[in-house]
């Protein structure tokens, strides 16, 4: 299982219920395929940076989930077929998240090491940092 | 004590160029991940013509410039940022 983000733009003339319907369809694809949804975010109506399908605005929707390639393939196929969806993008996020963890760990370790150096002067506070 | 102070008091005609050392915004502010959804941040690096600002001007370090590049291109793909200005 990998973590992905799918962002898509729905036609600005679409009603709220229509967006919910699309969200529901995508949701069922993911859950029925064995994936897990972490977040569904309706980012609201935004101006597009350029014209897409003769539209200058669009409703942005963001899905964050853990899924596999099959599910993503099916989602993208469905999004392509839907008339109301004018653009979509899928981004894999787990590699980035892993990199972030690494940096965070490194920082913490460094901070702990620095803390232990200072402990000669400062006292017991650094041991708490080292424990974390 | 004449000689060190004379350096501060420069004669008027003599121009001296001081270029402030540029620093990478992402290193300084400890921004680790450059996300394509963060339009406010990314738009600082796409000037008027919507081109990506070169490193020699923005001072961004090479690692972050690469991440920035990817993020801007993703953002363009989903119409958060323009490819060109019309």
Backbone of each chain as ProteinMPNN parsed JSONL, in Angstrom:
{"seq_chain_A": "XXXXXXXXXXXXXXXXXXXXXXXXXXXXXXXXXXXXXXXXXXXXXXXXXXXXXXXXXXXXXXXXXXXXXXXXXXXXXXXXXXXXXXXXXXXXXXXXXXXXXXXXXXXXXXXXXXXXXXXXXXXXXXXXXXXX", "coords_chain_A": {"N_chain_A": [[0.833, -1.216, 0.0], [0.47, 2.157, -0.835], [0.818, 5.699, -0.291], [-1.279, 8.135, -1.584], [-2.25, 11.171, -3.23], [-5.105, 12.508, -4.626], [-6.108, 15.078, -6.642], [-8.766, 16.894, -7.9], [-10.605, 18.86, -10.307], [-13.788, 20.178, -10.398], [-16.403, 21.065, -12.571], [-17.453, 24.459, -12.478], [-20.146, 25.045, -12.557], [-21.432, 22.993, -11.418], [-23.601, 21.567, -8.956], [-23.651, 21.447, -5.343], [-24.511, 18.942, -4.482], [-23.902, 17.345, -6.608], [-21.131, 17.311, -6.576], [-20.759, 16.013, -4.184], [-21.784, 13.576, -4.906], [-19.949, 12.662, -6.805], [-17.714, 12.5, -5.154], [-18.585, 10.482, -3.466], [-18.705, 8.317, -5.229], [-16.006, 7.981, -5.941], [-15.023, 7.397, -3.466], [-16.225, 4.918, -2.914], [-14.977, 3.354, -4.832], [-12.368, 3.334, -3.897], [-12.569, 2.244, -1.269], [-13.804, -0.199, -1.762], [-11.854, -1.473, -3.183], [-10.017, -2.045, -1.285], [-8.54, -0.023, -0.259], [-7.662, 2.788, 1.888], [-9.181, 5.703, 3.082], [-7.813, 8.742, 4.023], [-8.396, 11.411, 4.136], [-10.842, 13.651, 2.964], [-11.114, 16.508, 1.232], [-12.875, 19.352, 0.54], [-11.985, 21.938, -1.286], [-13.213, 24.144, -2.137], [-14.468, 26.805, -4.285], [-12.32, 27.995, -6.731], [-10.256, 30.286, -8.55], [-9.034, 29.423, -11.716], [-5.697, 29.08, -12.968], [-5.361, 29.124, -15.621], [-7.317, 28.741, -18.626], [-9.515, 26.03, -18.663], [-11.273, 23.715, -20.428], [-12.927, 25.782, -21.319], [-13.493, 27.051, -18.971], [-13.03, 29.277, -16.245], [-12.999, 29.002, -13.621], [-13.253, 26.735, -10.832], [-14.319, 23.937, -8.819], [-12.329, 22.704, -6.338], [-11.237, 19.543, -5.25], [-9.832, 17.408, -2.846], [-8.351, 14.292, -2.292], [-6.916, 12.24, 0.121], [-5.155, 9.297, 0.576], [-4.484, 5.794, 1.293], [-3.516, 3.43, -0.98], [-3.42, 1.068, -3.751], [-1.833, 0.477, -6.973], [-3.786, -0.497, -8.729], [-6.213, 0.483, -7.777], [-5.825, 3.203, -8.055], [-5.601, 3.386, -10.783], [-8.171, 2.699, -11.587], [-9.617, 4.788, -10.382], [-8.624, 6.994, -11.788], [-9.489, 6.371, -14.324], [-12.23, 6.537, -14.024], [-12.51, 9.23, -13.325], [-11.713, 10.437, -15.634], [-13.731, 9.784, -17.324], [-15.951, 11.042, -16.275], [-18.067, 13.789, -16.864], [-18.293, 16.154, -15.493], [-15.904, 16.519, -14.195], [-13.078, 18.33, -14.787], [-10.343, 18.343, -14.671], [-7.604, 16.464, -13.342], [-5.193, 15.293, -10.924], [-2.754, 13.02, -9.818], [-0.752, 12.343, -7.085], [2.023, 10.813, -5.659], [2.715, 10.383, -2.285], [4.126, 9.101, -0.254], [6.87, 8.688, -0.349], [7.942, 11.188, -0.078], [7.011, 11.753, 2.462], [8.471, 9.922, 3.939], [11.029, 10.884, 3.601], [10.789, 13.273, 4.932], [10.435, 12.385, 7.548], [12.925, 11.337, 8.035], [14.552, 13.6, 8.012], [13.481, 14.911, 10.188], [14.057, 13.16, 12.268], [16.833, 13.27, 12.223], [17.252, 15.916, 12.918], [16.232, 15.915, 15.485], [17.956, 14.186, 16.767], [20.307, 15.599, 16.567], [19.701, 17.826, 18.044], [19.41, 16.657, 20.517], [21.994, 15.772, 20.975], [23.342, 18.155, 21.095], [22.117, 19.144, 23.305], [23.102, 17.43, 25.311], [25.72, 18.16, 25.404], [25.51, 20.673, 26.432], [24.618, 20.087, 28.874], [26.418, 19.87, 30.937], [26.687, 22.379, 31.881], [24.039, 23.252, 32.103], [22.353, 21.304, 33.27], [19.861, 18.856, 34.261], [18.015, 18.931, 32.151], [18.605, 18.141, 29.557], [18.581, 15.366, 29.416], [15.953, 14.644, 29.235], [15.354, 15.456, 26.665], [16.949, 13.748, 25.231], [15.679, 11.369, 25.659], [13.486, 11.413, 24.073]], "CA_chain_A": [[0.0, 0.0, 0.0], [1.195, 3.427, -0.915], [-0.024, 6.867, -0.028], [-1.475, 8.996, -2.749], [-3.199, 12.28, -3.186], [-5.736, 12.831, -5.904], [-6.788, 16.363, -6.624], [-9.449, 17.127, -9.172], [-11.377, 20.09, -10.446], [-15.139, 19.942, -10.901], [-17.022, 22.178, -13.274], [-17.979, 25.431, -11.509], [-21.61, 25.1, -12.583], [-21.976, 21.826, -10.726], [-24.175, 21.833, -7.631], [-22.965, 20.791, -4.225], [-24.887, 17.517, -4.418], [-23.176, 16.653, -7.672], [-19.759, 17.097, -6.09], [-20.838, 14.956, -3.17], [-22.021, 12.311, -5.602], [-18.654, 12.256, -7.367], [-16.88, 12.085, -4.02], [-19.073, 9.184, -3.014], [-18.304, 7.293, -6.206], [-14.561, 7.742, -5.795], [-14.846, 6.769, -2.159], [-16.567, 3.496, -2.995], [-13.926, 2.675, -5.604], [-11.176, 3.138, -3.052], [-12.817, 1.334, -0.144], [-14.098, -1.549, -2.247], [-10.609, -2.062, -3.648], [-9.171, -2.351, -0.139], [-7.76, 1.144, 0.15], [-8.155, 3.505, 3.051], [-9.194, 7.149, 2.863], [-7.388, 9.502, 5.194], [-8.984, 12.742, 4.176], [-11.488, 14.219, 1.782], [-11.208, 17.939, 1.493], [-13.422, 20.208, -0.513], [-11.243, 23.188, -1.134], [-14.073, 25.254, -2.55], [-14.343, 27.35, -5.639], [-11.092, 28.777, -6.901], [-9.959, 30.72, -9.902], [-7.985, 28.629, -12.355], [-4.606, 29.914, -13.472], [-5.569, 29.223, -17.073], [-8.614, 28.232, -19.031], [-9.63, 24.595, -18.893], [-12.628, 23.444, -20.922], [-13.607, 27.081, -21.376], [-13.866, 27.494, -17.627], [-11.983, 30.019, -15.555], [-13.111, 28.682, -12.208], [-13.544, 25.323, -10.604], [-14.338, 23.435, -7.448], [-11.214, 21.795, -6.098], [-11.463, 18.501, -4.25], [-8.592, 16.677, -2.57], [-8.444, 13.001, -1.592], [-5.655, 11.681, 0.612], [-5.515, 7.902, 0.879], [-3.493, 4.759, 1.015], [-4.13, 2.555, -1.976], [-2.424, 0.486, -4.643], [-1.885, 0.941, -8.352], [-5.05, -0.889, -9.356], [-7.26, 1.411, -7.353], [-5.529, 4.496, -8.668], [-5.915, 3.256, -12.202], [-9.626, 2.732, -11.708], [-10.05, 6.149, -10.043], [-8.282, 7.906, -12.87], [-10.354, 6.053, -15.452], [-13.55, 7.085, -13.718], [-12.442, 10.693, -13.361], [-11.583, 10.831, -17.033], [-15.026, 9.576, -17.974], [-16.961, 11.98, -15.758], [-18.118, 15.042, -17.609], [-18.176, 17.315, -14.602], [-14.512, 16.671, -13.762], [-12.365, 18.896, -15.921], [-8.904, 18.085, -14.582], [-7.228, 15.763, -12.12], [-3.765, 14.969, -10.803], [-2.456, 12.074, -8.748], [0.619, 12.508, -6.6], [2.421, 9.855, -4.634], [3.258, 11.21, -1.202], [4.786, 8.37, 0.838], [8.326, 8.859, -0.391], [8.194, 12.512, 0.49], [6.776, 11.666, 3.91], [9.593, 9.191, 4.529], [12.164, 11.801, 3.6], [10.544, 14.237, 6.001], [10.704, 11.712, 8.816], [14.365, 11.218, 8.167], [15.07, 14.913, 8.377], [13.005, 15.208, 11.521], [14.852, 12.334, 13.169], [18.185, 13.804, 12.232], [17.211, 17.165, 13.683], [16.019, 15.606, 16.891], [19.192, 13.605, 17.274], [21.28, 16.67, 16.694], [19.286, 18.679, 19.166], [19.697, 15.899, 21.731], [23.435, 15.764, 21.177], [23.699, 19.481, 21.539], [21.606, 19.252, 24.667], [23.972, 16.727, 26.251], [26.92, 18.979, 25.565], [25.181, 21.82, 27.274], [24.125, 19.613, 30.165], [27.449, 20.125, 31.934], [26.393, 23.677, 32.461], [22.624, 23.531, 32.345], [21.758, 20.359, 34.198], [19.131, 17.648, 33.873], [17.015, 19.109, 31.113], [18.981, 17.5, 28.303], [18.232, 13.946, 29.413], [14.582, 14.558, 28.74], [15.411, 15.585, 25.201], [17.565, 12.541, 24.697], [14.729, 10.268, 25.756], [12.445, 11.509, 23.049]], "C_chain_A": [[0.862, 1.258, 0.0], [0.231, 4.574, -0.658], [-0.077, 7.762, -1.253], [-2.373, 10.16, -2.395], [-3.805, 12.415, -4.576], [-6.429, 14.176, -5.737], [-7.514, 16.499, -7.939], [-10.316, 18.381, -9.123], [-12.725, 19.738, -11.057], [-15.647, 21.234, -11.53], [-17.687, 23.165, -12.296], [-19.502, 25.49, -11.479], [-22.256, 23.938, -11.836], [-22.502, 22.217, -9.345], [-23.39, 21.058, -6.57], [-23.247, 19.291, -4.181], [-24.116, 16.711, -5.462], [-21.747, 16.325, -7.23], [-19.745, 15.966, -5.065], [-21.011, 13.589, -3.817], [-20.704, 11.763, -6.173], [-17.741, 11.739, -6.257], [-17.272, 10.702, -3.534], [-18.627, 8.06, -3.933], [-16.825, 6.945, -6.05], [-14.295, 6.993, -4.49], [-15.124, 5.268, -2.238], [-15.514, 2.722, -3.79], [-12.746, 2.339, -4.696], [-11.451, 2.092, -1.98], [-13.101, -0.086, -0.627], [-12.845, -2.245, -2.757], [-9.654, -2.393, -2.516], [-8.302, -1.193, 0.302], [-8.38, 1.817, 1.356], [-8.079, 5.009, 2.804], [-8.796, 7.854, 4.146], [-8.124, 10.83, 5.291], [-9.693, 13.034, 2.861], [-11.68, 15.689, 2.079], [-11.789, 18.649, 0.295], [-12.81, 21.581, -0.345], [-12.022, 24.393, -1.646], [-13.789, 25.739, -3.952], [-13.103, 28.234, -5.709], [-10.974, 29.217, -8.345], [-8.862, 29.838, -10.465], [-6.922, 29.57, -12.917], [-4.695, 30.055, -14.992], [-6.879, 28.534, -17.407], [-8.562, 26.722, -19.24], [-11.07, 24.326, -19.306], [-13.496, 24.702, -20.926], [-14.087, 27.567, -20.009], [-12.697, 28.245, -17.01], [-12.004, 29.757, -14.046], [-13.368, 27.195, -12.044], [-13.586, 24.992, -9.124], [-13.199, 22.443, -7.296], [-11.591, 20.789, -5.021], [-10.162, 17.715, -4.082], [-8.889, 15.395, -1.805], [-7.05, 12.614, -1.123], [-5.957, 10.256, 1.061], [-4.301, 6.999, 0.795], [-4.172, 3.738, 0.127], [-3.028, 1.887, -2.779], [-2.681, 0.932, -6.082], [-3.207, 0.66, -9.032], [-6.148, 0.13, -9.052], [-7.081, 2.766, -8.035], [-5.917, 4.484, -10.14], [-7.421, 3.4, -12.429], [-10.169, 4.138, -11.427], [-9.815, 7.098, -11.202], [-9.172, 7.66, -14.077], [-11.731, 6.687, -15.239], [-13.561, 8.612, -13.815], [-12.401, 11.199, -14.798], [-12.949, 10.766, -17.721], [-16.059, 10.612, -17.527], [-16.899, 13.315, -16.482], [-17.85, 16.246, -16.723], [-16.736, 17.563, -14.17], [-13.69, 17.169, -14.942], [-10.862, 18.662, -15.854], [-8.601, 17.329, -13.301], [-5.73, 15.528, -12.118], [-3.611, 13.993, -9.637], [-0.998, 12.244, -8.365], [0.881, 11.459, -5.534], [3.139, 10.619, -3.53], [4.081, 10.438, -0.179], [6.3, 8.541, 0.824], [8.733, 10.185, 0.225], [8.046, 12.467, 2.006], [7.941, 10.97, 4.606], [10.813, 10.096, 4.644], [12.032, 12.807, 4.741], [10.844, 13.641, 7.37], [12.191, 11.64, 9.095], [14.98, 12.533, 8.638], [14.719, 15.236, 9.82], [13.833, 14.444, 12.573], [16.247, 12.896, 13.354], [18.25, 15.049, 13.096], [17.108, 16.878, 15.171], [17.3, 15.069, 17.524], [20.22, 14.685, 17.53], [20.97, 17.547, 17.885], [19.623, 17.988, 20.49], [21.187, 15.932, 22.045], [23.902, 17.112, 21.696], [23.278, 19.682, 22.991], [22.543, 18.609, 25.672], [25.287, 17.464, 26.453], [26.678, 20.099, 26.55], [24.866, 21.394, 28.696], [25.133, 19.844, 31.286], [27.181, 21.441, 32.637], [24.948, 23.77, 32.934], [21.988, 22.563, 33.333], [20.86, 19.343, 33.512], [18.204, 17.766, 32.687], [17.317, 18.289, 29.86], [18.603, 16.019, 28.27], [16.809, 13.732, 28.925], [14.548, 14.593, 27.216], [15.945, 14.31, 24.574], [16.598, 11.366, 24.706], [13.74, 10.267, 24.603], [12.835, 10.841, 21.745]], "O_chain_A": [[1.838, 1.379, 0.74], [-0.986, 4.441, -0.786], [0.941, 8.091, -1.861], [-3.13, 10.14, -1.425], [-3.089, 12.433, -5.577], [-7.225, 14.38, -4.82], [-6.934, 16.244, -8.994], [-10.696, 18.875, -8.062], [-12.797, 19.086, -12.098], [-15.349, 22.336, -11.069], [-18.405, 22.745, -11.388], [-20.087, 25.934, -10.491], [-23.472, 23.905, -11.646], [-21.937, 23.071, -8.662], [-22.598, 20.163, -6.863], [-22.367, 18.481, -3.888], [-23.733, 15.563, -5.234], [-21.232, 15.233, -7.471], [-18.872, 15.099, -5.067], [-20.47, 12.586, -3.353], [-20.391, 10.579, -6.044], [-17.091, 10.703, -6.389], [-16.423, 9.864, -3.231], [-18.223, 6.99, -3.478], [-16.445, 5.774, -6.03], [-13.462, 6.089, -4.424], [-14.369, 4.455, -1.706], [-15.197, 1.578, -3.464], [-12.206, 1.233, -4.72], [-10.664, 1.162, -1.798], [-12.695, -1.058, 0.01], [-12.778, -3.474, -2.764], [-8.589, -2.962, -2.755], [-7.422, -1.36, 1.146], [-9.477, 1.465, 1.791], [-7.048, 5.526, 2.372], [-9.359, 7.606, 5.212], [-8.434, 11.309, 6.382], [-9.197, 12.701, 1.784], [-12.328, 16.063, 3.057], [-11.268, 18.562, -0.817], [-13.089, 22.292, 0.621], [-11.54, 25.524, -1.591], [-12.989, 25.167, -4.692], [-12.878, 29.097, -4.86], [-11.528, 28.591, -9.248], [-7.881, 29.537, -9.785], [-7.213, 30.706, -13.291], [-4.159, 31.002, -15.568], [-7.467, 27.838, -16.579], [-7.669, 26.207, -19.914], [-11.994, 24.688, -18.578], [-14.673, 24.655, -20.569], [-14.987, 28.401, -19.919], [-11.534, 27.901, -17.22], [-11.142, 30.228, -13.304], [-13.663, 26.492, -13.01], [-12.979, 25.669, -8.294], [-13.113, 21.462, -8.034], [-12.192, 21.144, -4.007], [-9.482, 17.401, -5.059], [-9.593, 15.411, -0.795], [-6.101, 12.659, -1.905], [-6.891, 10.024, 1.828], [-3.243, 7.383, 0.298], [-5.257, 3.244, 0.436], [-1.843, 2.107, -2.526], [-3.627, 1.669, -6.36], [-3.698, 1.471, -9.817], [-6.892, 0.568, -9.93], [-8.032, 3.38, -8.518], [-6.483, 5.444, -10.664], [-7.874, 4.114, -13.323], [-11.057, 4.623, -12.129], [-10.68, 7.899, -11.556], [-9.567, 8.596, -14.772], [-12.309, 7.287, -16.145], [-14.511, 9.204, -14.327], [-12.97, 12.239, -15.131], [-13.27, 11.585, -18.582], [-16.93, 11.009, -18.301], [-15.829, 13.889, -16.684], [-17.253, 17.233, -17.154], [-16.379, 18.687, -13.818], [-13.615, 16.506, -15.977], [-10.176, 18.769, -16.87], [-9.267, 17.531, -12.285], [-5.078, 15.558, -13.162], [-4.264, 14.133, -8.602], [-0.119, 12.283, -9.226], [0.072, 11.247, -4.63], [4.052, 11.401, -3.794], [4.688, 11.057, 0.694], [6.937, 8.54, 1.877], [9.725, 10.286, 0.946], [8.839, 13.056, 2.741], [8.352, 11.355, 5.701], [11.532, 10.077, 5.644], [13.003, 13.146, 5.416], [11.426, 14.295, 8.235], [12.653, 11.847, 10.217], [15.815, 12.562, 9.541], [15.538, 15.759, 10.575], [14.242, 14.991, 13.597], [16.77, 12.988, 14.465], [19.168, 15.224, 13.896], [17.783, 17.491, 15.998], [17.674, 15.433, 18.639], [20.907, 14.696, 18.551], [21.859, 17.955, 18.632], [20.056, 18.625, 21.449], [21.598, 16.093, 23.194], [24.732, 17.205, 22.6], [23.985, 20.302, 23.787], [22.767, 19.15, 26.755], [25.891, 17.405, 27.524], [27.525, 20.425, 27.382], [24.845, 22.215, 29.612], [24.753, 19.995, 32.448], [27.422, 21.587, 33.835], [24.662, 24.291, 34.012], [21.164, 22.971, 34.151], [21.058, 19.006, 32.345], [17.648, 16.756, 32.255], [16.407, 17.804, 29.188], [18.333, 15.477, 27.198], [16.515, 12.731, 28.271], [13.805, 13.849, 26.574], [15.466, 13.853, 23.536], [16.686, 10.474, 23.862], [13.224, 9.218, 24.217], [12.055, 10.843, 20.792]]}, "seq_chain_B": "XXXXXXXXXXXXXXXXXXXXXXXXXXXXXXXXXXXXXXXXXXXXXXXXXXXXXXXXXXXXXXXXXXXXXXXXXXXXXXXXXXXXXX", "coords_chain_B": {"N_chain_B": [[45.717, 55.065, 14.414], [44.641, 55.536, 11.933], [44.488, 54.134, 9.531], [42.541, 51.866, 9.622], [40.119, 53.243, 9.904], [39.95, 54.695, 7.626], [39.006, 53.046, 5.742], [36.34, 52.897, 6.162], [35.486, 55.464, 5.695], [34.883, 56.206, 2.722], [36.167, 57.669, -0.251], [34.212, 59.872, -2.316], [34.009, 59.435, -5.096], [34.796, 56.863, -5.547], [33.508, 53.887, -6.272], [32.12, 51.139, -4.658], [31.2, 47.844, -4.911], [28.929, 46.177, -3.072], [27.788, 43.086, -2.722], [25.101, 41.624, -1.32], [25.191, 38.598, 0.392], [23.334, 35.99, -0.916], [20.772, 34.023, 0.53], [19.325, 30.816, 0.927], [15.911, 30.673, 0.98], [14.404, 28.541, 1.89], [16.127, 27.028, 3.395], [16.761, 28.782, 5.423], [14.315, 29.344, 6.648], [13.649, 26.89, 7.397], [11.936, 25.242, 5.878], [10.927, 22.227, 5.018], [9.474, 20.511, 3.301], [8.347, 21.174, 0.098], [5.368, 21.932, -0.97], [3.052, 21.263, -3.583], [0.595, 22.404, -3.356], [0.751, 24.707, -2.019], [0.213, 27.599, -2.888], [0.739, 30.221, -2.314], [3.326, 30.287, -1.354], [4.749, 29.232, -3.536], [4.226, 31.046, -5.555], [5.864, 33.115, -5.056], [8.112, 32.529, -6.37], [7.619, 32.549, -9.017], [7.855, 34.852, -11.271], [6.409, 37.659, -13.076], [6.094, 36.799, -15.845], [5.482, 34.235, -15.492], [7.443, 32.362, -15.517], [9.801, 30.055, -14.086], [11.71, 31.207, -11.44], [15.17, 31.765, -11.795], [17.916, 30.225, -10.075], [20.141, 31.767, -9.627], [19.158, 34.25, -9.223], [17.168, 34.089, -7.232], [18.522, 32.85, -5.193], [18.125, 30.402, -4.034], [19.055, 27.224, -2.735], [20.572, 24.338, -4.343], [19.331, 21.841, -3.869], [16.835, 22.567, -2.849], [15.884, 24.071, -4.931], [15.428, 22.176, -6.847], [13.371, 20.703, -5.698], [11.504, 22.711, -5.595], [11.1, 23.233, -8.273], [9.815, 20.846, -9.102], [7.499, 21.053, -7.588], [6.321, 23.405, -8.555], [5.789, 22.661, -11.162], [3.973, 20.617, -10.82], [1.916, 22.077, -9.682], [1.247, 23.706, -11.806], [0.15, 21.885, -13.492], [-2.308, 21.298, -12.385], [-3.64, 23.589, -12.612], [-3.187, 25.537, -10.685], [-1.128, 27.256, -10.84], [-0.019, 29.441, -13.458], [1.0, 28.482, -16.807], [1.837, 30.25, -18.716], [1.539, 33.819, -19.107], [-1.315, 35.386, -20.371]], "CA_chain_B": [[44.396, 54.498, 14.101], [44.127, 56.165, 10.711], [44.244, 53.229, 8.395], [41.275, 51.115, 9.594], [38.954, 54.104, 9.751], [39.908, 55.216, 6.256], [38.253, 52.108, 4.916], [34.929, 53.207, 6.302], [35.238, 56.743, 5.036], [35.297, 56.042, 1.327], [36.03, 58.868, -1.077], [32.915, 59.873, -2.992], [34.024, 58.933, -6.476], [35.167, 55.457, -5.62], [32.349, 53.019, -6.021], [32.464, 49.782, -4.245], [29.97, 47.068, -4.993], [28.721, 45.155, -2.057], [26.654, 42.221, -3.041], [24.724, 40.866, -0.126], [25.168, 37.172, 0.111], [21.967, 35.483, -0.947], [20.583, 32.796, 1.274], [18.179, 30.031, 0.498], [14.746, 30.928, 1.831], [13.886, 27.302, 2.478], [17.069, 26.619, 4.431], [16.699, 29.724, 6.537], [13.045, 29.214, 7.363], [13.475, 25.465, 7.718], [10.798, 24.656, 5.174], [11.492, 20.977, 4.512], [8.772, 19.999, 2.134], [7.743, 22.193, -0.738], [4.16, 21.279, -1.44], [2.515, 21.909, -4.78], [-0.67, 23.06, -3.04], [1.041, 25.959, -1.325], [0.339, 28.558, -3.99], [1.286, 31.477, -1.807], [4.781, 30.129, -1.296], [5.31, 28.995, -4.863], [4.084, 32.208, -6.437], [7.003, 34.014, -4.832], [9.212, 32.118, -7.25], [7.229, 32.679, -10.423], [7.618, 36.25, -11.569], [5.326, 38.084, -13.97], [5.875, 36.011, -17.054], [5.14, 32.887, -15.036], [8.583, 31.457, -15.614], [10.393, 29.733, -12.794], [12.83, 32.107, -11.164], [16.437, 31.041, -11.724], [18.591, 30.139, -8.79], [21.119, 32.842, -9.466], [18.451, 35.439, -8.778], [16.456, 33.882, -5.973], [19.463, 32.414, -4.162], [17.712, 29.12, -3.465], [20.102, 26.22, -2.895], [20.257, 23.441, -5.457], [18.37, 20.817, -3.462], [15.501, 23.143, -2.733], [15.449, 24.514, -6.252], [14.904, 21.002, -7.544], [12.039, 20.432, -5.119], [10.638, 23.82, -5.995], [10.782, 22.96, -9.675], [8.802, 19.791, -9.157], [6.249, 21.546, -7.007], [5.723, 24.38, -9.468], [5.289, 21.962, -12.333], [2.741, 19.941, -10.419], [0.89, 23.101, -9.487], [0.817, 24.139, -13.133], [-0.639, 20.812, -14.067], [-3.66, 21.307, -11.849], [-4.149, 24.962, -12.827], [-2.981, 26.423, -9.55], [-0.204, 28.275, -11.33], [-0.087, 29.514, -14.913], [2.171, 28.156, -17.629], [2.241, 31.544, -19.287], [0.507, 34.844, -18.94], [-1.859, 35.643, -21.716]], "C_chain_B": [[43.822, 55.109, 12.842], [43.683, 55.117, 9.691], [42.941, 52.42, 8.475], [40.057, 51.996, 9.367], [38.833, 54.632, 8.325], [39.118, 54.292, 5.341], [36.744, 52.41, 4.983], [34.579, 54.503, 5.592], [35.758, 56.651, 3.607], [35.209, 57.378, 0.604], [34.829, 58.738, -2.013], [32.93, 59.211, -4.365], [34.226, 57.429, -6.567], [33.988, 54.568, -5.279], [32.829, 51.639, -5.603], [31.185, 48.97, -4.229], [29.929, 46.042, -3.877], [27.548, 44.31, -2.483], [26.317, 41.432, -1.781], [24.645, 39.393, -0.472], [23.73, 36.67, 0.17], [21.895, 34.189, -0.144], [19.3, 32.121, 0.808], [17.032, 30.217, 1.487], [14.308, 29.672, 2.578], [14.813, 26.783, 3.573], [16.921, 27.499, 5.66], [15.434, 29.518, 7.353], [12.712, 27.765, 7.705], [12.189, 24.892, 7.117], [11.32, 23.387, 4.504], [10.806, 20.52, 3.247], [8.131, 21.157, 1.387], [6.549, 21.55, -1.416], [3.578, 22.034, -2.63], [1.218, 22.659, -4.507], [-0.473, 24.445, -2.425], [1.304, 27.071, -2.344], [1.016, 29.838, -3.544], [2.814, 31.429, -1.793], [5.375, 30.042, -2.705], [5.279, 30.248, -5.729], [5.169, 33.248, -6.179], [8.143, 33.729, -5.802], [8.792, 32.027, -8.707], [6.899, 34.143, -10.701], [6.585, 36.432, -12.687], [5.05, 37.171, -15.165], [5.602, 34.537, -16.746], [6.25, 31.869, -15.294], [9.095, 31.15, -14.21], [11.636, 30.583, -12.591], [14.141, 31.327, -11.061], [17.1, 31.191, -10.357], [19.545, 31.306, -8.56], [20.455, 34.134, -9.007], [17.818, 35.233, -7.407], [17.391, 33.451, -4.843], [19.099, 31.108, -3.492], [18.81, 28.081, -3.713], [19.634, 25.128, -3.854], [19.232, 22.382, -5.08], [16.953, 21.376, -3.438], [14.985, 23.634, -4.076], [14.839, 23.343, -7.014], [13.508, 20.66, -7.023], [11.026, 21.482, -5.56], [10.162, 23.639, -7.43], [9.662, 21.952, -9.799], [7.453, 20.315, -8.683], [5.544, 22.511, -7.958], [5.111, 23.678, -10.669], [4.018, 21.179, -12.017], [1.604, 20.948, -10.287], [0.37, 23.617, -10.824], [-0.132, 23.131, -13.738], [-2.09, 20.865, -13.608], [-4.21, 22.736, -11.796], [-4.11, 25.84, -11.584], [-2.039, 27.566, -9.912], [-0.279, 28.296, -12.848], [1.181, 28.98, -15.589], [2.744, 29.421, -18.241], [1.203, 32.575, -18.865], [-0.027, 35.182, -20.311], [-1.925, 37.119, -22.039]], "O_chain_B": [[42.601, 55.186, 12.707], [42.621, 55.233, 9.08], [42.272, 52.295, 7.45], [39.087, 51.582, 8.733], [37.74, 54.975, 7.874], [38.625, 54.71, 4.294], [35.997, 52.213, 4.025], [33.523, 54.627, 4.971], [36.912, 56.972, 3.323], [34.267, 58.139, 0.827], [34.477, 57.64, -2.444], [31.987, 58.517, -4.745], [33.861, 56.806, -7.563], [33.538, 54.514, -4.135], [33.793, 51.083, -6.129], [30.199, 49.363, -3.604], [30.787, 45.165, -3.77], [26.425, 44.804, -2.586], [27.138, 40.681, -1.254], [24.096, 39.005, -1.503], [23.011, 36.885, 1.146], [22.823, 33.38, -0.141], [18.346, 32.76, 0.366], [17.175, 29.949, 2.68], [13.898, 29.729, 3.737], [14.365, 26.181, 4.549], [16.953, 27.019, 6.793], [15.465, 29.516, 8.584], [11.641, 27.461, 8.23], [11.456, 24.153, 7.774], [12.072, 23.462, 3.532], [11.451, 20.186, 2.253], [7.46, 22.005, 1.977], [6.698, 20.728, -2.32], [3.604, 23.264, -2.683], [0.782, 23.462, -5.332], [-1.408, 25.24, -2.328], [2.448, 27.431, -2.622], [1.769, 30.458, -4.296], [3.492, 32.386, -2.164], [6.371, 30.696, -3.016], [6.182, 30.486, -6.531], [5.37, 34.155, -6.986], [9.016, 34.567, -6.026], [9.526, 31.489, -9.537], [5.8, 34.611, -10.402], [5.98, 35.472, -13.163], [3.902, 36.824, -15.446], [5.507, 33.709, -17.652], [6.011, 30.661, -15.288], [8.846, 31.902, -13.268], [12.5, 30.664, -13.464], [14.22, 30.342, -10.327], [16.867, 32.144, -9.614], [19.724, 31.767, -7.432], [21.119, 35.014, -8.461], [17.918, 36.091, -6.53], [17.088, 33.664, -3.669], [19.701, 30.741, -2.482], [19.422, 28.064, -4.781], [18.442, 25.012, -4.14], [18.356, 22.057, -5.881], [16.008, 20.758, -3.93], [13.78, 23.615, -4.327], [13.855, 23.504, -7.735], [12.592, 20.37, -7.792], [9.868, 21.184, -5.853], [8.995, 23.858, -7.755], [8.683, 22.173, -10.512], [6.414, 20.056, -9.291], [4.329, 22.444, -8.142], [4.037, 24.057, -11.138], [3.107, 21.091, -12.841], [0.48, 20.7, -10.723], [-0.813, 23.929, -10.956], [-1.097, 23.489, -14.414], [-2.997, 20.514, -14.363], [-5.126, 23.038, -11.031], [-4.902, 26.772, -11.446], [-2.13, 28.672, -9.379], [-0.574, 27.272, -13.464], [2.274, 29.021, -15.025], [3.957, 29.632, -18.277], [0.141, 32.242, -18.34], [0.719, 35.254, -21.287], [-2.358, 37.494, -23.128]]}, "name": "protein", "num_of_chains": 2, "seq": "XXXXXXXXXXXXXXXXXXXXXXXXXXXXXXXXXXXXXXXXXXXXXXXXXXXXXXXXXXXXXXXXXXXXXXXXXXXXXXXXXXXXXXXXXXXXXXXXXXXXXXXXXXXXXXXXXXXXXXXXXXXXXXXXXXXXXXXXXXXXXXXXXXXXXXXXXXXXXXXXXXXXXXXXXXXXXXXXXXXXXXXXXXXXXXXXXXXXXXXXXXXXXXXXXXXXXXXXXX"}
